[in-house]
Amino acid sequence: MPALSLDPIGRFPGLRVLAWDAGVLYAARGCALVRWDPARSGWEPVAAFDPGIWRRAGSVSRVGDRLLRGGCHALARLGNGSLVAVFPKTIAVLAPHERRLRAAFRIPRGTRPLALAAAPTGWAYFGEYFDNPGRAAVHVYGSPDGVSWRPVFTFPPGAIRHVHSVTYDRYAGCLWVLTGDDGDECRIVRASLDWSSVDAVLAGGQQARAVTVLPREDGLYFATDTPFEQNYVCRLDRGGRVTRLAPIAASSFWSGRAGRALFVSTAVEPSPVNTGRDAVLYGSADGTDWTALVRWTRDGWPSRFFQYANIILPAGDNDSDVLAASGLAVRGEDHVTHLWRVRRGG
């Protein structure tokens, strides 16, 4: 069984990881973007965004920023070279060679989507994430330029509650849409790049409820996100079969990879089955055997208002041996980013 170990590279307060792009790690310092290039030393400024006076005032303190869900939450690069970033209620765009993000699209429902996806067609996508108690129709939006967004697919009324994420699969040349939250609303859906074919591969029950997914050659790796049942790391193979690989401490919102190694993290989302107080980072060298590598304990601020304790992992393809993660609402590591060198044992 190949083992994993993490060798510290650095600890960086005030940063939240966002995404890997072309071997470079992007992170947010409040409403400003920075990047870390393994070939260079230190973090470099990229661009700034003005969220308005109210959110500027709230972001002065770390706790106020948590209360307002401020800052940048997701990032992707379009085919035209522009960066698209998600802020509360706003999609912002950074054109090549510019230094300021400009507001381009107001998010119509909910505070923000949970994720962005970039496809080789040059388009970016996000799915609507909002409370939706009446189970209205839910859209997946797409854009070729980050400015003009339109629905490219719509789940009909009553089908789902909301979309958790859209992810590009470079091995199958398709997109995966993850939805929730109850019964048949929990789905892992395969979509063609032109959205002419959209089919549920896995549906129904809390074990089909996930927030993010990691495509690999042999299938999709995901961790479940349920407050009602034991959570697991799972593999959905290319034939549509699901294998439970390992139990995990609680609901999982984040996943990522470093080279061949895969990682998922858990939140502190109290429920009858999620009873722990630690956000946990799990890793696997081969996708089959999983080990808890990091545990950070939730801090004392009420989760309902100041967010669940979590370990945030960046989106995007990361072929390097560097793992990045940020703490949220955890004791001593809130809004702190860690970089580690991933070592694979024998």
N, C-alpha and C positions, 0 to 999 in steps of 0.2 A: 504494500500500500504506500504510494508516494506521499510524503508529508510536505506540509507548507510551513514556512516560518517567515516572519516579517522583520526586516532590518530597518530601523528608523533612518530616514533621510532628513526630515525636518518637521517642525511643529509651527504652525502659522496662525496666530489668533486673528480674528476678524474676517476670516475668509470662509466662503461656502462654495464647494465644488459644483460645477455645472456640467461640463462635457469635455471629452477628448475630441480633437479635430486635427487630422493629419499629423499625429504624433505630439501635438501641443495640448496642454491642459488649460482649460478656461475656468475661472472662478469669479465670484462676485464679492466685492467689498461694499456692502450696502447696494447702492444703485450704480456703482462703477464696475466695469469689467477689467480683469487683469488676466495675464496668462503666464504659464510656466513652461519653458522649453527645456527638456532634459539636456539639450546640447549647450545650454547657456546656464548662467547662475542667477538666481533670484527671480522675483516676479516683476513683470513689465506691465505698465498701464496700457490699456487698450482704448477705452472710451468711457464716457460718463453719460448718465441719463438724469433728467430733472423730473421727479415724480409729482411735483407740485408742492405748494407750501405746507399743506396739511401732513402729507407723508414725509416731507423733509423734516418737519418738527418731530414727528413720531420716531424717526430713525436715529435721533440723537442718542438714545439709550438702546442697549441691546434688548432689554425687556420690552420697551415700547415697540421696537421693530417686530418682535415676536407677536405682540398683541395685534398689530396691524397687518401681519403677514407681509411685511414689506420686503423690498429688495428684488433682485432678479432670481427667478426660480427655474428657468430652463433656457437652453440655447441650442441653435442648430445653424448650419451653413447652407445657403441656397446655391444652386448651380451657377448663379451670376457672381458668386463670391461674397455676397452680402451675408452678414450675420443677423439672425432673427432671435430676439430675446423676449421672454415672458416676464412681465411685471404685473402687479395687481390691476386688473381690469384693462390692461393694455398690452398689445403686441408692438414692440419697437424694432426698428431696423437700423443697422449700421452698414452703410455702403462702403465698398473698398476705399481705403485711403482717407476715410473720414474719422473724426475723433469724438463725435457726439452721436449718441443714439437718438433717433427721432420717433415720436409716437406715430404709428401708422394705422392701427386698427383697434377699435374699442371692443373688448370681449362682451358679447351681448348678454350671456347668461352665466352666472357664477362669478367668483372672483378671478379664477384663472384655470386653464387646463393644467393637468399634472405633468404633461410631457409634450415634447415636440419630436417629430420624426423628419429626417431628410432622406429623400429618395434619389437614385441616380438619374431620374428624369429631370432633376433640377428643382422639383417642387418640395415644399415643406407641408406638414400636416399636423393637426391637433384635433382631438375629440372633445366635445363639450363635457365639462364636469361641473354639475350644479345639483342642488338638493333634489329637485324634481319629484315632490311627493305625489303629484297627479299623473306621473309617468307620461309626460308629453313626448312628442317625437324628439330625437336627439341627433344632432348633426356631427359629421366629421368635416372639418374645413380644410381646404387646400389653397396654396398660393405659389405662384412661380416667382414672385418678387418681394414677398413679405408685406406688401402694401395692399394689394387687391386680394381679398380672401372670399371664397364662396364655398357653400356646401358641395362636397363631391360625393357624399353618401349620407343617407338619412335612415336611422332606425325608426320604424313606425311607432306611433303611440302605443304604449303598453308593452313594448318589446324589452326595453332595458331601463335602468334608472339613469345611468350615465356611462361615459367612456373613461377608463382609467389611463390608457396609453395607446399610442400607435407606434409600431417599431418596424424598421426595415430589416429584412432578412436577406443578406447578401448571398447565402448559400442556396436559397430557393427562389430568389428573385421575386419576392412578394412582400406584402405588408401584413403585419399581425395587429389586430385590434382586440384589446382586452376590455371587458365590460363587467358591470356589477349592478345590483348587489345581492339580490335574493332569488332563490329558485332558478328558473330558466334564464333569468337576467344575467347570470354569471356565465360568460362565454369567452372562448378563445377563437377568434374569427380570422380566417385567411382571406386576404383581398388581393386581387391582381393590381399591378401598378397603375392601370387605367381605371380601376374601380368597376370594371364591367362584370367581374365575378367576385362575389362576396359570400363566403360559406362558413358556417360554424363548424369547427373541427372538434371542439370539446364544449359541452354546454350542460347546465343543470347541476345544482348542488354547490355547496360551499367549497368543495375541492376543485372546482373550476373557476374559483374566484381568485384573481391575481392582479397585481398592479403593474408589474414590469416583467419582461421576458428576455432571455439571453439566447439568441439563435446560434447553434453550432452545426457542424456537418451532420451529426447524427440526430438532431432534433432540437427541440426548444427546452431550455431549462427555466423553471420558474419556481417561486415560493408562494405559497397560498397566503391569503389575506382574509382570514375569517376570525371574528370574535366568538364564534359559536362552537367550533370544533378544533381538535388538535391540528396545528399547522405543520406543513411538510415542504421540503425541497423536492421537486418532481421533475421528471423528464417526459416530455411528449415526443415520441419518436416520429419519424417521417411516415410511418404507417398508421399513425393515429392512436397508438397505444400509450397509456400513462403508467409510469413506474414511480412509486414513492421511494425516494433515495434516503431521506433522513428526516426525523422530526426536528422541529425548531421551536424556540422558546415562545414565540408569539407571532402576530401578524407581521408580514413583510411588505414594505413599500418600495424597497430599493434593491437593485442588483447591478452587477458590473463584472468586468473581467480585466485581467492583466496578463497579456500573452495567452497561454493555454489555461491558466488558472481562473476559476470562476468564484464569484463572491455574492452573497446575499446578506441582508441585515434585517433585524427585527425592531419593531417599535415597542414602546411601553404603552399599550392600549388596553387598559384594565377591562376584564370581562370574567365570566365564570371559568373560562379555560385559560385566559391570559392573565396570570396572577403575579408574574415577576416584576421586578423594579429595574431591571437592566436592559438596555438596548445592546444587542449582541451582533457581532460581525462573524459570519461563518465563511469558510473558504474550502475549496477543493482543487487538488492538483489534476484530477482526472475526471471530474464530474460525477463520480460515483461515491467516493468516501468524503464526508464532510466533517469539519472540525470547527469548534468555536475558537476564534483567535483573539477577539477583543470584547471586553464587557465594560460599558459605561453606565453608571447608575443615574436615574432620572433626578433632576433637581427638585426643589421644593415648590416651584410655581404651579398653580392649578392648570392641569393639562387642557381643560375645556377652553380656557382663554389664551393660554400661552404655548400651546401646541404639545403634541406627544413627544416624549423623548425618542430620539431616533439617531441612526447613523446613516448619513446621506452618501450615496455613491454616484459618481459622474456617469452620464450617458455617453454614447458614442463608442466607436471601435477603438480599442487600446491594445495594440500589438506589442507594447513595451512590457518590461518586468516591473513597472512602478504601479503601486496601488495608491490611490488617493481616497480619502474619506473625511467627512466633516461631521462634527457632533452638533446635535440640536437638542436643547432642553435637557442636557446632561451635566452632571456635576463636574466642574472644572474644565469641561471641554465644549461648552456651548459656543457656537460660532467659531470653532477652532478647526483648522484643516491639518491633517497629518498626511505625510508622504512616507511610504515604505518601499524598500526593495524586496520583491517577492523571491524567496528561495525555495526551490523544490528539492526535497530530500530523496533518498533512494528507496 
